[in-house]
Amino acid sequence: MRIGIIGTGRHGSRYAGHIVRDIEGLELAAISRRSEEGRAQALLWQCSWYSHWQQLVEDSRVEAVISVVPPALNLAIARACAQWNKPLLLEKPLAESAASAAAIVQLYQKCNLPLTVGQTLRYNQVVRVFKERLPLIGTLHSFSANQRLEPSTLSWHEQPELAGAGVSFHTAVHVFDALRFITGLEIVRVMALTGSRYNEVLEDLLLVMVEMENGVRGTVDCSKLGRARSGRFEFVGSDGQLAGDQVHNTCARIEGMDIERLDCGEPVGTIIPLLQDWQRFLAGRGDNPITGADGLRAVQICEACLQSAHSGSWVTVDYG
């Protein structure tokens, strides 16, 4: 299958490189990048280059599209791809607002076209171990999760018209999706605080109290403030705890004073397995790895957090 990639900056170039080097059965037919760097990339990857993404979508050789751009562009790209009857993989977040995300999902459902979302944290080895081992700690009662990164160096992360929001949409969106994936539970309501230290316009700190189904309660802490990274999860069950860090590839089961170190395997990149599953899905040999509905729910949770931070009160997540 011949693939076109819209946006081949830092992250989009990872998708391109993996298609060229690592994924049999996928061919990189074209890329779109506004800057002249796209021309050099196209020469390197031996594909076509378009300075305007609309030209890539209209290229008859492109059979499916991957979009790795600021989320405010996703709805327009989805509309164009649907018009040309092309499957679409959108890098997270699905859109810059819940309304736009819902419009994308509804459009692709109406057209009966494949829509996949790049919530790639689901492919992290530690996250997969959490999902597999969670039943071992009995009834789940509470949790905590964080994802802390360095301050962003991307200029568009300070442009609300492109980014939509700060760490809530670009960092916490991963954590909320991972929590749904690990536990199989929906997030019911949230109470959030936000802060802005380095980003003058959008939040670079998000603290959230979370209530899930079955009365499971926990906290989520996401930021882009310090020169260090972590991605820690802790789950408290009736028969023990699971704790680990998806950034540092550690995981353990705790019972009483005993700690059992769990083997997470060697750290692996998350884009390759996503592309492999996406390829199988498009070929009719597997399920959609991460559905548009999954991407929509993550955005709806993030939007509820911003509403809560603004109102200073608990907000029920609107999944309507």
Secondary structure, DSSP 8 states (H G I E B T S, - for coil): -EEEEE--STTHHHHHHHHHHT-TT-EEEEEE-SSTHHHHHHHHHTSEEESSHHHHHH-TT--EEEE-S-GGGHHHHHHHHHHTT--EEEESSS-SSHHHHHHHHHHHHHHT--EEEE-GGGG-HHHHHHHHHGGGG-SEEEEEEEEEE-----GGGG-HHHHSSSHIIIIIHHHHHHHHHHH---EEEEEEEEE-SS-SSS-SEEEEEEEEGGG-EEEEEEEE-SS--B-EEEEEETTEEEEEETTTTEEEEEETTEEEE----S---SHHHHHHHHHHHHTTSS--SSBHHHHHHHHHHHHHHHHHHHHTS-EE----
